[in-house]
Amino acid sequence: RIVNQIRRDHRSVALIIVAPVIVMSLVGFSFSDQRGVLDRVAPALMAVFAMFFTFILTGVSFLRERSHGTLERLLTTPVGRLDILVGYLLGFLIFATLQSVVILLFTIFALQVDYRGDLWQIFVLLMLLTVVAVNLGIFISTFARNEFQVVQFIPIILAPQIFLSGVILPVEQMPGYFQAIARVLPLRYAVDGLRGIMLDGQALGDVAVEVAALTAFAIILLCLAAMTVRRT
């Protein structure tokens, strides 16, 4: 049902494919005369855009499932809440994966960003962040009553992560209380992991802390969504 719903919605298709390409193209034009700078900021920008677009796609789509009454009907069946949400996760993940692949391939091949690590390892870490973003979108959408409210969560949920996860300023240079907050932000671990692989040539084993943290965030957010889904 999720696959058919999003596929029929042309706006969602545009969001999945066209929007990331346009945004990443603007990034490429902005750094056209500073290739070295683009290589350094590319890992963080990939993480930000993957999380941003996936969060919007999932949050709005899951809200529609609630508003159409589909989720309520599923909750009346013997299937558990966690099982239902895992099913939604898998459905959303199909399109979220496509979105992340578009961002990754466009950044590497169209923008010709230099990287040192293996491409498949970059993809694995980006997919972990995508799963986190899907679960975050599902969780946050349980508190929204319409699509506008989902958008209103962006400055509350995503903006602090962009400023405190080392995207703009290294976490180590921030005040101590901001560093403490950064420890509980999933984007921070995605940025650190992608930088380690793309800039330093590290493997997934070398960024095991970041991989473990993103996995834990994905599980925790899914469990929180299961606990709050009855709000509908």
QUIZI-V782768 format. One line per field, one symbol per residue. ss: DSSP state (~ for helix, > for strand, _ for the rest). A space follows every 50 residues. Layout:
ss->???
//
This chain:
ss->_~~~~~~~_~~~~~~~~~~~~~~~~~~~~~____~~~~~~~~~~~~~~~~ ~~~~~~~~~~~~~~~~~__~~~~~~_____~~~~~~~~~~~~~~~~~~~~ ~~~~~~~~~~________~~~~~~~~~~~~~~~~~~~~~~~_____~~~~ ~~_~~~~_~~~~~~______~~~__~~~~~~~___~~~~~~~~~~~~~__ ___~~~~~~~~~~~~~~~~~~~~~~~~~~~~_
//
